[in-house]
């Protein structure tokens, strides 16, 4: 059996919220986007919800809007074009939009009310790697494109956090057989991860560094030796 797990991380400190999880296959299968919508309730009220292209869909944007939190998502080029209603957008520019649910959105999210809309901005930026790729974002933040791009770049930190959870804490494979034990294993692993992240944050603060300048695996090993 394969389990999907979604958790939100603080982009600066790496601290994680309690995960939401469910089956990837079978009659009780649940999508990552649905799990993310469940996990929204565990975020601080003033959090900015940032997500990659996999979550840049209307259903999740509408779910975030219902929590009254600001958001910043990456959109694929096709979806950006639909939200812009076919109007082009030059790199380094943004446009106000009213993102409406499509027939496909309503099919995959039958609970959406009539007239459901999410208002914000579509932002176009050139990829900072200089490969000619265009990046499109949807956001409710009233910020200039350069600032939006700089903010979104922080999302890459979460990829390293997921690596720490999967590899360092070995959550890529859970060996427990019962539902209760799986829940305990996952919860304890995330708690242990947060303890290390909290120590990193405190140590970095005292040293005048940013938390991301300190290695998670090195900090964990140092804590284990000290213990």
N, C-alpha and C positions, 0 to 999 in steps of 0.2 A: 504493500500500500504506500501511496505517495501523499504527503501532507503539504498543503500550501500554508505558509505563515507570513503574515504581514505585520510589520511594526514600524512606528515612526521613530526617527532619531533626531536629536538636536544637531543641527549642522555644525555648530561651533564646538560643543563639548562631546558629542557622540552618545550622550545618555539616551537610552531607549525606553519607550513606553511598553506597557504590557502588550504582548502580541495578541493578534486574533488569528485563528487558524481553522482549517477545515479540509475536507477531502478534495483532492485534485480530480479524481475519477469516480465513476459510479453514480448511483441514484442520488446520493447526497452531495455531489460535487458542487463547489462554490467557487466563484471567480475571485481573482486578486482584488478587483475593483470593489466587489461587495464586501470583502474582508476589510479593505481600507476604509470603507464607509462606516463599518462597525467600529474600527479603531479610532475614528475621528473623535469619539466621545471621551477618549483618554488623554487628549491633548490639552495643554494650557489654553485658557480662553483667548489669550492674545497671540497665539502661535500663527505664523504664516505657513500655510500648507503648500509645500513644494513637492512636485512629483515629475517623473520622467514621462516619456512619450506613451508608455503603456497605460498610464492613468489619465492621459489628456483626452478624455471623452466627456460628453455632455452629462451623462448620469452621475459621474463622480464630481464634476464641477457643481452640479446642482446640489448634491449632498453636502459639499463644503459650504456652499452659500447658505444652506439652511442652518448651519452652525454659526453663521455670522463671522466667519474667519476669512481673512484675505487669502488669496491663492496665487500661485505661479506654477503653471504647467507648460511643458513643451508639447507642441502639436506636430503631427506629421503634416507634410506639405498639402496632401489632399484635404485633410480636415480643415487646415487653415484656410484653404481656398473656399471651402463651403461656408465657413464662419464669416469670411470676408465677402461672401456672395459673388465670387468671381472677380472682384476688384483686386488689382495688383497692389503690392506693397513693397516699396523700395527698401533695401537694407538700411538700418539706422533710423527707420521711421516706425510710427505706430498709428493705430486707428481705433477709435471707439466703435464697439460693436454690441449688438444684442444677440447673443448666442441662443438660438431657438432649437428645441428638440426636433430631430428629423423623424420620419416614419420608422427608420431602423432603430433609432434611440427608443422610441415608444414601444417597439416590439420587444427589445431586450430589457426595457425597464417599464413594464406595464403600469406601475404605480405612479408614474409621472402625471401631475395634474394638467388639465387643459391650460394652455397659455404659459407653460413653464418656460422661463427665460433666465439667462445669466448675463448680466451686463458687465462689461469690462473693456479691456484693450487687447488687440492682437498686435504683437511686436515682432518685427523682422530684424534679424542681425546676421552678419556674416560669421561663419564659424571662425573662432580665434586661431585655429591651427592653420588658416590660410589655404585650405584645400578647396575653396570655392563653394563649399556647401552652405546653404541658407538654413538658418535656425528660426523657427516660428514659436512664439510663446503666446499663451493666453494668461492674462493677469488682471486682478482687480486693483493692483497697486498703481497709483498715479506717479510713476517714475519714468525717467528718460531711458531709452533703449540701452545705453551703455551701463546704466545702473542695474537694469533688469538682467543683462547678461552677466555682470559681475556677481549678482546675487545668485543666479542659477548655477554658476560655476561651483558654488559651495556644495551643491548636491552630490558632486563626485565623492565628497567625504563619506557619504552614506555607503558607497560601494566598498570602501575599506572596512566600514563597520560590519557590513554583512559578511565580509570575508573573515573578520574576527569571530563572529558568532558561529559561522559554519566550520571553519578550519581550526582556529585556536581553541574554541570551546566545543568543537566536534558535534555541532548541531546538524551537520549535513546528514547524519544518520542516527536516529533514535532507536535504541534497542529494546525499550520497554514494550510489553505486550498488551497491557490494558490501557484504556482511555485515561483512567485516573493517574497512572504512573507516567504516561506520556505528558500529561498536563503538569505534573510535579517536576519532571525532568526539564521541560522547556522553561517553566517559571523560574526554577532554581538557576538554570544556566544564564538567563537574562539578568537575574538578580546579581549573580557573580560578576557578569560583564559590567553591570552598572557600578558595582563596588570599585572595580579597577578604574572605570572611567571617572568616578568621583575622586579617587586618589590622584589620578593624572591631573584633573582640573585644579585641585588644591595645590599640588606640587608646582604646576605651571604658574599659578597665580603668585606663589611665593617667589618664584624665580624670575618673574617678569616675562614669561613666555606665553604663547598661545597653546591651548591644550593639544592641538593637532601637531605641534612640533615634537611631542613625546610619543614614543612607540607603545602601542597597546601590548604587544607580546613581551617587550622588554620590561614594561611596568608590571605585568602579571608575573613574570619570572622573578623579579626583584621582590615582589610581595610574597611569593611562595617561599623564597629563601629566607626572608626575614621571619616569616611565620614558623 
